[in-house]
Amino acid sequence: MKKTNLSYWVGCILLLTAALFFTQCKKSLVTNDASTNAETATSTVPRSVTSFVHPGVLNTAANLDLIRSQANSGDPVRSAAYQKVIDFIDNNPMPTQFYSTVYVGSNGHTSPSKSQIRKDAVLAYALALRFAKTGDTQWSDKCKFILNGWASTFQNYAPIDASDNPHQPDLEASWTTPSFVAAAEIIRYYQPNGVSANWSQADINTFSNYLNNVKNNYINHTFGSDGYNYNNNWNVSAGYAKMAIGVFLNSANVFNDGENELNITMPNMIHSDGTMPEECDRTDCVHYQYSLTGFTYAAEIAAMQGDNSLYTALSNRISAGYDFMYRSFFQNISCDYCTTNSAVYGGIEVAYHHYGTSNMGALRDLHDPLGAPADNTFLGFTTYTHYNLGGGTTPPSNNPPIGTVISLKGFNGKYVSGENGTQAMTCTRSTDGDWEHFTVLDAGNGKIYLRSMGKYVSSENGTQPITCNRTSPGDWEKFTWGVTSDGKITLQGNNGKYVSSENGTQAMTCTRTTPQGWESFGLNQ
């Protein structure tokens, strides 16, 4: 009996010791994880995008309306930037053939098929922009000719020879595809002055099949599924490409997969102080700009779909990357390969449109207006498409900016917040973050919906404070957009009453019969 008791107590002691050991191991692992993830601790969680605004790759219908109006009315900046579109079209003749196999090489190794598909991707986009500006179907017809030609002819990518990186086809597909998609989104959905490009459903289906081909057989490989993960502009380009493809295919899975890859890649590409090791690793002023451009274009696409998380991720890490770029161009860094004469890629104008920092302003002014990049890797003409958009610089239009993400500032100087749908809406925020951004969506018959964090704003028909918690919109979620004489906007609910900020003293309501100070809001200020 004593022996049995001794064994029992020895066993208990051993179990207790083991438990303490594993507890300490677990604590150690948690501590190590926290240390390892220090770069990602402040990451903004992306929202799952489930439905799409079209056109939705870099340009919304509202933005195209604005730039078209300004260019056609002779606005000097817009007109000078539009000339870059015309110049590219004039200097790059239409293709006379398309290739079933595109042979690609690394480190500058090229072929006729590689040069053409890069050029044609940007040319298709330029033609789409020209159609969007003029409403002349000769330009949309030429754009369709390129889109249809490649979609119906292309079969595969292949390395030029054994000296080339065998994965180069994956990168090339990631570079050219988003430009094709941006053109296709305009041709498919945008109607300048009601003029349709009349892209047939059969051709749209063929183009969709082409996108699935390059996505499944090339772009998807870039993020490690084939056992390689370069953790540089390859990953960024692939994530951006998948987001663009997801928009055209109306595929939430493809879109969100691309955004998830970018969130994983970002802290390794742009450190917390903004440093981008890729400039030093590649010993040039180009490849880290590929990464910045890819991140920026992807963030803009996401924002147009109501998800601002890439722009704000890791405490505005993309903005910190442009601060690094500024230091490289103007102040020199330890491994500096940039000067003020170096090429500036198109992401800078899009980033400035969102962040508006002085460092970005200095960079964008070096080579303004921007045309297409010399190597045709990323779509260009961003001075034309994004200069002076948003940020309070453009007065509100009587036409609501469908597809655009906006912020609203009340009479008290504070921002309207959707409160993540957890309580009634307020107008009390001193800065605008994710909860203070709203996507403007078309509700039909001249009315709009406002969506934040995946939920819709509801007037509650004026019977209680307004909320932002509806998963699907109905009549109470419809608003009429108005513009006051002093450039503010008003929102009139389906009950005929106006939304009021209540000057931030209580939850917002939709009960006012006439709009005054508390019922008008500054747009993107």
N, C-alpha and C positions, 0 to 999 in steps of 0.2 A: 504493500500500500504506500509506503513511504517512497519507494522507487517510482511508483506511478505518479505520485504528487510531484516528485522532483522533475520527472520528464515533462509533466504538464507545465510547471512554472518555467522550466528552461525554454519550452516551446513558446510560451507567452512572451518571454524576454526577447527571443529571436524575432518573433513577429513584430513586437514593438520597435525593435531596432531597425528592422526592415522598413517599417512604416515611416519612421523618422528619416531614414536614408532617402527614401523615394520622395518624401515631402520636401527635403532640402534640394534634391535634384530638380523637382518641379519648380521650386522657387528660383533655382539657378537658371533653369531654362527660360522662365518668364522674364527674369532680369535681362538675360542675354537677348531675348527677342525684342524687348523694349529698346535695348541699346542698338540692335541691328536695324530696327525700324524707325530710328530717330528721324530719318529724312522723310518718312511717309506719315509721321504721326499727325501732321496737320492737314493731310490731304482731304479735299472736299469729296464726299462720296457722290459719284455720278448717279443721276437719275436714270431709270430705265425708260428709254424712249419707246413708245408703243405705236405712235401714229406720226405721220410726217407732213410737213409743210412743203409745198411745191410751187415754183422751183425752189430747191433747198440745198444747193451746193454753191456756196459763196455768195449767191445773189438771190434775193427774194423778189417777188413781183413789185412790192412797194419800192424797194431800192431801184429796180430797173425803171419804174415809172419816174422816179425822181431824177436819175441821171439822164434819162432820155429827154425829159422836159428841159433840164438845164442845158444840155448839149444842143438841142434844137432851138433854144432861145438865144444861143450865142454866148453863154457863160464862158469867159476866157479860159479859166482853169480846166473846166470840163472839156471844152473844145480842143484845147491843146493836148489833153490826155487821150481824147478819142482819136486824135491824129495818129497816135501810136498803133491803134487798132488797124486803121487804114493802111499805114506803112507796112505792117506785117503782112497783111493780105496782098498788097501790091508787090512785095518783095519775095513772096513765096507762092509760086504758081500751083494751081490745082494738080493733084496727082493724076497720072495717066495709067497707073497700075497699082495693085495691092498684092501683098505677099502672103502666101499661106504659111510659110515659115519665116520668122523674124530672127535673124542671126545677130547675136549681141556679144560684145566683148567687154572686158574690164580694163580699167586704167587707160581709157582713151581709145582702145581698140574698137574700131567701128566697121560698119558695113552699110551698103545702100538701104537695106531694109530697116536697120536700126535707126539710121538718120531720118528716114521717111516717116516712120511711125511716130517718132518724137515730134517732128515738125508738123505732121498732120493733126496730132492731138491738139496742139496749140492753135493751129490754123482753124480747126473746127470750132474751137471756142471763140476765136476772133470773129469768125463768120456769124456765129450765134449772137454775139454782142452787136454786130452791125445790123442784123435783122431786128434785134430788140430796140435799137435806136431809130431805125428808119421805117420799120414795118414793111420793107420791100422783100418780097418772097424770093427774089433772085439770090439773096444771101442765105436764106434758110434752105433753099434747094441745094446750094453748094455744100452747106453744112451737112445736110442729109446724105448727099452723095458720098462724103467722106465717112460718115458714121456707118452707112449701109455697106460701103465698100469693104471696110475693115471687118465689120461684123460678119459678113457673108463669106469672106475669103480666108481670114485668119484661122489657122489651126493650132500652131504651137510656136514657142520660142525654143532656141537652141544656141549653145555657145558657138562662137565662130570656129575655134579650134581648141586643142588641148591646153594651150597656154592660158586660157581664160578661166576665171573662177566659175565652176560649174553651177553656182547659185545665182550668177548674174541675171538670168532670165527672170527670177523672182523680183529683183530690184527694178528691172526695166518695166515690168508689168505694174509695179507699185507707182512708178513715176508717171507713166503715160495715161493710165486708166482714169484717174480723177479729172484730168482735163477733158477727156472724151465725155465723161459723165456730166461735167458742168455744162458743156455744150448741149448735151442731150436733154438735160433738165429744162433749159430755156426753150429748145425747139419743141419739146413735148407739151410744156405747160404755159409758156408765156405768150400772150396775144397782144402785141402793141396796137393800140387803137382798134382792138377787136379782130386783128388780122391773125389767122391761124397758119402755122407752118404746114398743117395737114400731113403730119408724119403718120403713116399708116400703122395700124395695130400689128400687121404682119411684120413690118420692119422693126417695130418696137420689140416684138417678141424675139426676133433674130438678134437684136442688140443685147437684150437681156441674156440670151444664151451665151453670147460672147463674154459678157461680164462674169457669168458663172464659170465659164471656162478659165479665164485668167485668174479669177479668185480661187477656185478650187485647186487648180494645178500649179499655180505659181505664188500668188500673194499670200495664201495661207501657210506656205512653207517658211516664210521669213521669220516667223516667231517661234522657232525652235522645234517644230513638229518633225523636221528632218534631222534633228540633232545638232543644229547650229543656231546660235543666237548672238549676233555681233554686238548687240546692245549699242547701236549707233543709229545713224540716219536710215539704215535699212529697216529697222523696227518701226521707226516713226513713220516712214513713208508707207509701210504696209498698213499700219493702223489707220492712218488718214485715208488711204485708198479704200479700205473696207467700210469706213463710215460713209464715204461718198457712194459706194456701190449699194450699201444698205438703204440709202435714201431712194435711189432710183428703183430698186427692187421692192421697195416698201417692206423691207425685212428688218424687223427689230433685232433679231438674233445676230445678223451680220453687223448691223450698226453698233450694237452694244458690245459685241466681241471686239471690234476695232477700237472702241473707246477704252475698253478694259485694258487692252494691250498698251495703249498710250499712258494710262495711269500707272501701269507697272514700270514702264520704261522711263518716265519723266524724271524721277529722283536720281537715276543713274546718269542721265544725259545733262541735266541742269542741277548743279549742286545748290545748297541752301544759300550760298553767297553769290549765286549767279554764274559761277565758273562753269564753263563748258569744256571739258577735257578734250573733246573731239577736235578742237582747233589745233591743239598741240600734238595730238596723236596723228592727225592727218597732215600736219604741217602746211595748211593752206587756209585761206579765208572763205572757202566755199562750203565745205561739207558740214560744218556746224550750222551754217545758215540753212542748209537743207533741213536739218533737224528743227530749227526754229520756225522755218516756213511751214513744215509739215504739222508741227504742234499748233501753230496759229491758225492755219486753214481748217484743221480738224476742230479746234475750239470754236471757230466762227460757225461752222456747219452745225455743231452741237447747240450753240446759242440760238441759232435760227430755229431749232427744233424744241426750244424751251429748256435746254439744259446748259446752264452757265458754268458747270463744275470744272471743265478743263481750263477755262480762263482763270478761275479762282483757286485751282488746285495747288496744294503745298504753298499757301500764302502768296499767290500770284507768281508762281515760279516761272511762267513764260515771260512775264515782265522782267524778272530778275535776269533771265537769259539775254534779253535785249540790253539791259544795263551792262552786262559783260561785253556784248558786241560793241556798245558805245565806247567802253574802255579800250577795246582792241583797236578801234578805228581812230580814236582821238587822243588817248592817253598812254598807249602802249602797255603791254603786259609782258610777262617773262618770256613767253614763246610767241610773240606777236608776228602774225603773218598778214595783217591788214593795214591799209593806209586809207586816207580819205579819198583816194582814187580807186579803191577796190569796188567791185560790183556789189550792189545792194539788191537782195532778192525781194520779191513782191510781198512777202509776209509782213514787212515793216509797215506798210500802209494799212493793212488790215489790223495789225496789232495797235497802231496808233489810233485808229478808229475806235477801238475798245478802251485802251488804257489812257491814251493822251498824255504820256509823260514827256518831259522836256528832252530826255535822252533820245527817245524815239523820234521826236520832232527834228532833232539835229541830224539823225541818220536819214530820215525820209527826205530831207531837203538837199542831200548830197547829189542826187541824180533824179530830180523831179522834172517831168513825169516819168513814171516807170512803164516800160513796155514789157515784152516777153524776155525771160532770162536767155542768155546767149546759148545755153546748152539745151534749152527746151525741156527741162526736167519738170518744172512746175508751171501751172498756168500763171499768166501775167496780167498786165493792164490794170493793176490794182489802184493806180492813181485815178484812172477813169472810173472804176467801179466802187471805190471806197473812200476817196478823198472827201472830207467834210461831211461824212454821214454820221448821224447820231451825235452823242455827246453834248447835246444842247446847241450845236452849232447850226443846225438846220431848223427853221421854224416849223411847227406842226402843220400838217396839211389837213384840209377838210376831208381828204380821203384817208381813212385809217391805215396805218402801215402794216397790212396783213403779213404775217410770217415773221415780224420783227420782234425782238425782245426789248422791252421798254422798262423804265422806272418812272415812278410818279412822285413828285415832291409837292407836299401840301402848303397851304398858306402860312403855316408855322415853320416852314423851312425844313421839315422832317419828311422822311420817305414813308410811303405806304407799304405795309408789310402784309403778306398773306398769312403770316404766323404759322406757316407750314401746315395749315388746316387744322391746327389743334385748338384754336380758340377764335373768337371773332376778330376781324381784321382791325388794324390800328394804323395810325399815322404818327408814329413816335420814333422812328429809327433815324439816327444821325448819319449813318452811312448805309449804302445799298449793297446788300449781299444777295445770296440765292433767293431768300424768302421775299426779297423786295424786287425781284425781276418777274415780269409777266410777258408771256407770248401773246400777241394779238392774232386771233384766228377769225376767219370769216364765218359768220352765223347766218348769212343769207339775208336778202332784202335790206341791204345797207346796214345791218347790225353786226356786232362783233361779240366774240367770247374773249375772256382773259383767263389764261392758264398759268399757274405757278406750281412748281414741285409736282407736276402731273395732275393737279386738281383744278377745277374751274371755280371762278369767283361767282357767287350768287348774291343777288340783291335781297334775297329772302322775301321778295315782294313787298318790302318796306314794313313787314310785321315784326321784325327783330333785327339786330345788328347784322351787317353783311358778313359773309364767311367765304372761305376759299377751300371748300371741302367736298365739292361734288366730283364724283368719278366720271360722270357723263353729263353733258349740258342739256338743259331744257329751256323753257321760256324765261324762268327767273334768272337764268345765266346769260341772257342776251342784253346788250347795252347799245345805245346809240352814241356814237362818237361825235363830239362837237368841238369847235375851236372858237375861243373868245377873241375879241378885238385886240387884246394885249398878248396874244400868242400862247394862251394856256388852253388846256383841254378840259372838257366836261364829259361826264358819263351819265346818261339817262337810262334808268332801268325800264324793264318791261311794264312796270306800273305807272310809267309817265313821270316818276319823281327822279331827282338827281342825287348822285352819290355825294356824301359830305364827309370830309375828313374829321369833322367835329373839333377841328383845330388841335387834335391830339389829346383832348381832355377826356375822351371816352371812346368806346368802340365806334367804328364808322357805321353810318346808316345810309339808307336810300329812301329818304322821306321828304326831301326839300322840293317845293313846287317851283322855285326859281333858283338859278345858279348865281351865287355871289362868290365872295372870297374863299369861303371854306369849301365851296363846291367846284373850284377850279384847281387844276394841277399843272405844275411845270413838268415838261416832258424831257427825260434824260438829262437832267441838270445836275 
